[in-house]
Amino acid sequence: MADLADIVMDEAALNRFLEEFFQQVAGEFTVEEVTSDGIRIRLVVQDKHLRPGGTVSGPSMFALADVAVYLAILARIGPKALSVTTSAALDFMRKPVAHADLVAETRLLKLGRVLAVGDVLLYSDGMAQPVARASMTYSIPPAG
């Protein structure tokens, strides 16, 4: 889709952006890598992310997928905080590992002027098979 020259926000810039504009989730998400076609981000699992039995809750998994696509878009278009989710689908495929961080491997499938589409695979840290798959569409605000 793109090459590394198309990246306008790297890992450090995206992590700073989260800290500055989304203080309510400060310390929960960490951008680990920005690639030519996506991003890898980690949810640092805390007790508040767990459901009974110690596995990561569905809402926490959704949040990770949503944040991952959002940041993958910002990595290419810059800090446009008003980009918003317009469509989302999440398939739960297997039980996450109890008390393990979740890692999102995100790929942008389309990045247009108005819409962006991303695909996310969620993994329990250290697990080879994904625990969930998400598809997200975002609306990008017009320039100016």
N, C-alpha and C positions, 0 to 999 in steps of 0.2 A: 504494500500500500504506500508507504512512505519510506524515507530513509532517515538516518539519524540527523541529517542536516535540517529536517523539518521540525525537529523538537525545539520548542521555545521555552519550556519549563522542564528542568531536570529534576531528579529525585529530591535534592535539597530544596529547590524552589517550591515544589509541590508540598513537601512536608511543612515548610514555613507558611505557605498559603493556608493549609489546614489549621495550623496553630493560631494564625491571626484571625481567620474568618469563621472558623467552626470550633470555637473554644469549648462548646458543649461536648465534643468528642475528642478533645485534646488527649493525646497519649493512647488512644484506642487503635488508630490506624497508622501504619507506617509504609510509605512508598519505598520499596526495595530496589526496583529497577524500572527504567523507562526503556523500551525497545523500539525498533523501527516500526512495529505495527501494534504496539499496546503497552501494557504496564503490568507489573507484579506488585501487589499490595498485601499487607498482613493485617489481620485483626488480632490484636493482642487480647486474647480471651480473658475476661475477668468473671467473677461470680455473677455479675448482673447480666451477662450474656448467656447464662446457662438455664436450661429448663430442668425440671425434676429428673433425676437420673444422671445429671452432670454433662449432658450433651449440649452443644451450642443450639440455641433457639432459632426457629425460622426467621423471626424478625431481625435477629442479628446477622443471619446469613444474607437476608435481603439487603440490609444496610451495607454490608461489605460489597456486594455486587454493584449496588447503586453508586457508592462512593468510587469504586474502581473504574467504572465507565466514565463517570464525571471527571475524574482526574486524568484519565487517558485522553479525553477530549481537551482538557485545559493544557495538557502537555504540548498539544499542537496549536491551539489557538490563543493561548495566554490566559491570564487570570480574569475571565469573564464569569463572575460569580452568579450571574442571573440565568445561566443555562439551566434548563429544568427537564426532568423526566417526563416524557409524554406517553410511554408505553413500557410495560415491564412484564416479564414472565419468568418464573423460577420453577425448575424441576428438581425435586429432591430425589436423589438416586440411591444413597446408602447412608447409614448412620454415621455421623461424625465421631471421631475419637473423643472420648470424654476428657475435658480439661486441656485439650490441645488447641494451639492457635490455628486460625484458618488463613489460608493463603489463596488469593484470587489471581488467576492467570487470565488477563484480559486482552482481547484482540478487537481493534476497531475494524469493522467490516465496511463502513462507509463514513466519510467525513465530508459533508457538503456545506453549503453556505448556511442552510437553515436547519437541517437535520443531521444527526449522527446516530449510527447504529453500532452497538457493541455486543460481543459474545463473551461470557465469563464462565470459566470452570473454577469451582471452589474445591479446595483440598484441605483435609486435616493435615497439619504439619507432619511430615514424615510418611504420609500415606500415598501410595502410588496411584490409586484410583480416585477420581473426583467424587465428592459427596453431593454436589449439586451443580446444575448448569443454569445460567441465566441469559436472557436476551433483553437488552434495554435499548430504547430509542430516546434520544434527547433532542429538545428544541434549542437552537442556538440563537441568542438575541441578535437583531440586526446591528451592523456596525454603526457607530455614531450615536 
